């Protein structure tokens, strides 16, 4: 049914491809969601603002939310404080980057390879039991398994090594559960069968059919895994002994605690900003992939 529109009303509509379109008013839900979104980013804004506050503004009470006189003195203080450490700061930075990237990449690979047979293998015995054990593992907090993990790492002779920081994180029950559920819901069995009929091996199906179609899942794992391991200070404190094996998160704790911690408030603010910035960058780079449409949205069985 056509709707009569006056010329004056039509003149106010935007023109796209030579045709005028009528814009609808936003849903009332947006009037609630937009303030909530703004409220959710306030902690990030405060961290960035605090990193550039001079020391006199950091010690004010109540503390101002926004910086009044931006300064880079906090980053200079952080650089001077790190020069007094037993190990160069570049060593801590290298350890964090190497451990985090290696762990995240291996986590995605291991979780994907384990989830594929659980989801798509035909007649694999014990699949319900294995998946039940994975769900049971989700019920345990990381603190509960800390002592068993330490004993295993010690028995293997991996204390104070990169393997001690990387290997315990590969068996990620949450990542395996997510990948398995995504494969169940986003990849139709007909797609796998068509690839097998065409003569593709299971390895080819995994890399060329399965992994591209579960891109939202493994991009989500990259974001969650990077945030968890970049900010992890527990594992380096437990599994390492020498300062050369510590990470940035441990170095930041050493800088912002103990004697002179009040005078290092500026350095602590700069350190908080530097610890937060990489996680924000990774999220902004990968979040577009997370919201991609999955394969089942365009394929009907």
Residue, then its C-alpha position, 0 to 999 in steps of 0.5 A: x500500500x502506497x503512502x502519500x508524502x507531501x513534497x515538503x516532506x520528501x524534500x527533507x529525505x536523504x537521496x540515495x542513488x537518485x531516490x529519496x528514502x525515509x529515515x525512521x526514528x531510532x528505537x526507544x531502546x537506543x536511548x537506554x543503550x547509548x548511555x550504558x555504552x558511554x558509561x562502560x568506556x569511562x574506566x578506559x577514559x579514566x586510565x588514559x586521562x590518569x596516565x597524563x596527569x602530573x603528580x600534583x593532580x594524582x594526589x588531589x582528593x577527590x581525584x579529578x576525572x579528566x586531566x587538567x594539565x597534560x604531561x609526559x612526566x609519568x612516562x619519564x618517571x616510569x623509564x627512570x624507574x625501570x632503569x633501576x631494575x635488575x634486568x633491562x625493561x626490554x627483557x620483561x617486554x620480550x618475555x611478555x610478547x613472546x609468551x603471550x603470542x605463542x600461548x594464544x596461537x597454540x591455544x587456538x590451534x590446539x582447541x580447534x584441532x581437538x574440537x573438530x573430531x569431537x564435533x564432526x568425526x563419525x562414529x568416534x567412541x567416547x565422544x560424549x564422555x570426553x565432552x562431559x569431562x570438558x564441561x566438568x573442567x569449566x566448573x573448577x576455578x584456576x586457583x583450584x588447579x594451581x597446585x596440581x599444575x605446579x606439581x606437574x611442571x616441577x616433575x617435568x623439570x620445566x621450572x624457570x623456562x618458557x615452557x612452564x609459562x606456555x604449556x599449562x595454558x594450552x589445555x583451555x577447557x573454555x576455548x575447546x568448548x567454544x570451538x566445539x559449539x561453533x562447529x556444531x552450529x555453524x558448519x552443516x554436515x552436508x558441507x563436510x560430506x561434500x568436501x569428502x566426496x570431492x576427495x579432500x582429506x580431513x586435514x584439508x577439510x579442517x584448514x580450508x573448510x572448517x577454520x574459515x567458517x569458524x573465524x568468529x570463534x577463534x578470533x574471540x579466543x584470540x581476544x580473550x586469550x591475549x587479555x588473560x595472558x598479557x595481564x597474567x602475573x600469577x604464572x610468572x611468579x609461581x613458575x619462574x625463579x630468575x628475574x630474566x624470566x619475569x614478564x611486564x606484569x610482574x615488573x609493574x608490580x615491583x615498581x608500584x609496590x614497596x618503598x617509595x610507592x607513593x612517589x611512584x604514583x605517576x609511574x604506576x599510572x603510566x604503567x597501567x596505561x601501557x598494560x591496557x593499551x595492547x589489549x585494547x589494540x588487539x580487541x579493536x583489530x579483531x572485533x570486526x571478525x568476531x561479529x561476522x556472519x557464520x556459515x549456517x546463516x547462508x546454508x540450509x540443510 
